[in-house]
Amino acid sequence: MDKNTEIQVIQSFIRSMCNVFSTLTEKKLVPRGVEQSDTLVVKVSGVVVIVSFSGLFSGRLLVSMPKELTGIIYKGLGGENPSDDDLLLAANEFGNMVAGNAVTEINNIIKGANIRLSPPSSFIGDDLVFFNFKMSAHNILLDAENLTIRLNVALREEK
Amino acid sequence: MIQELAGITQGVLATFGVQIDDVKFLKEPMHKTSTPLCVIVGIVGKDGERKGVFSFEYQQSFAKNVLQAMLGGYEVDLFSEMGISALLELSNMLGGNMLGVVAPQAVTTPPTAVFGQNMKTLLNVLECYKMVFIMQNSSFSIGISIV
């Protein structure tokens, strides 16, 4: 995948994440920067949602955030006093909206991309470890309410 | 169909010399995991309509036995890059073989491995079919949820 396409894809995910978060919570999500991840491993605690995709290129989106922020998203979806099961559902919904909006934009701006999403999967726990498979990844840290959300996008060109 | 998938899995495992003693079939209302170590592979229809999730849930003792069999008796740390890559490769292979039965027009997404003690999961809100493969005192489960 050429660098320009990669940048367009990453930017689409960041824009989508900020827009969806702000629409649901009426709060601002501020990107801190993008870094190329030099490890195949992502270690996080809290709530995590992953959404995989396939098409001209394939990969997966991983969003990890503290339970407090997932609670704010849950409230934005119309709920109150969430249990862990509610937070998992809220994370699934959030991941699906972020990936869906981003992929719509990607399919519009990259000719022949034809990217399709798998269903979102979510996790809650401490010291969760996610392993990439033959993919390069980018880490983006975003701040809201004095808390940090991590967006990790792994990409692989299909042959 | 689920029995055909179990047969495919046993066939793949047999190529590495892994023999399964028993297989159990379960149906669960939502797709969750039962082990701390799990590999997830997405299913994506080319038309965007069929989609789902495969989960490959490894008990650590089962994973160690399979790794040893895959690597010709050579012992490798389960959580090393080589260990995890081998499990991802096996899961990818199993998913690819089962896809021809489950959704021939679909493709799989790259696998992601997850490890978390006491983690809670929700891999898919759809009903899930599970196959539990039992070998000596360890087991390995495959879950499938697809629309």
Chai-1 contact restraints between the chains, C-beta under 6 A:
chainA,res_idxA,chainB,res_idxB,connection_type,confidence,min_distance_angstrom,max_distance_angstrom,comment,restraint_id
A,I50,B,T112,contact,1.0,0.0,6.0,A-B,restraint_1
A,S52,B,G42,contact,1.0,0.0,6.0,A-B,restraint_2
A,S52,B,T109,contact,1.0,0.0,6.0,A-B,restraint_3
A,S54,B,V44,contact,1.0,0.0,6.0,A-B,restraint_4
A,S54,B,V107,contact,1.0,0.0,6.0,A-B,restraint_5
A,S54,B,T109,contact,1.0,0.0,6.0,A-B,restraint_6
A,S58,B,T109,contact,1.0,0.0,6.0,A-B,restraint_7
A,S58,B,P110,contact,1.0,0.0,6.0,A-B,restraint_8
A,R60,B,T112,contact,1.0,0.0,6.0,A-B,restraint_9
A,D84,B,K120,contact,1.0,0.0,6.0,A-B,restraint_10
A,L88,B,L122,contact,1.0,0.0,6.0,A-B,restraint_11
A,R116,B,V44,contact,1.0,0.0,6.0,A-B,restraint_12
A,R116,B,G48,contact,1.0,0.0,6.0,A-B,restraint_13
A,S118,B,G42,contact,1.0,0.0,6.0,A-B,restraint_14
A,S118,B,V44,contact,1.0,0.0,6.0,A-B,restraint_15
A,S118,B,K51,contact,1.0,0.0,6.0,A-B,restraint_16
A,S118,B,T109,contact,1.0,0.0,6.0,A-B,restraint_17
A,P119,B,K51,contact,1.0,0.0,6.0,A-B,restraint_18
A,P119,B,V53,contact,1.0,0.0,6.0,A-B,restraint_19
A,P119,B,N124,contact,1.0,0.0,6.0,A-B,restraint_20
A,S121,B,I40,contact,1.0,0.0,6.0,A-B,restraint_21
A,S121,B,L123,contact,1.0,0.0,6.0,A-B,restraint_22
A,S122,B,L122,contact,1.0,0.0,6.0,A-B,restraint_23
A,F123,B,M119,contact,1.0,0.0,6.0,A-B,restraint_24
A,F123,B,T121,contact,1.0,0.0,6.0,A-B,restraint_25
A,I124,B,K120,contact,1.0,0.0,6.0,A-B,restraint_26
A,G125,B,G116,contact,1.0,0.0,6.0,A-B,restraint_27
A,G125,B,M119,contact,1.0,0.0,6.0,A-B,restraint_28
A,L128,B,G116,contact,1.0,0.0,6.0,A-B,restraint_29
A,L128,B,M119,contact,1.0,0.0,6.0,A-B,restraint_30
A,V129,B,F115,contact,1.0,0.0,6.0,A-B,restraint_31
A,F130,B,T112,contact,1.0,0.0,6.0,A-B,restraint_32
A,F130,B,V114,contact,1.0,0.0,6.0,A-B,restraint_33
A,F131,B,I84,contact,1.0,0.0,6.0,A-B,restraint_34
A,F131,B,A113,contact,1.0,0.0,6.0,A-B,restraint_35
A,F133,B,L88,contact,1.0,0.0,6.0,A-B,restraint_36
A,F133,B,P110,contact,1.0,0.0,6.0,A-B,restraint_37
A,F133,B,P111,contact,1.0,0.0,6.0,A-B,restraint_38
A,M135,B,P110,contact,1.0,0.0,6.0,A-B,restraint_39
A,R156,B,P110,contact,1.0,0.0,6.0,A-B,restraint_40
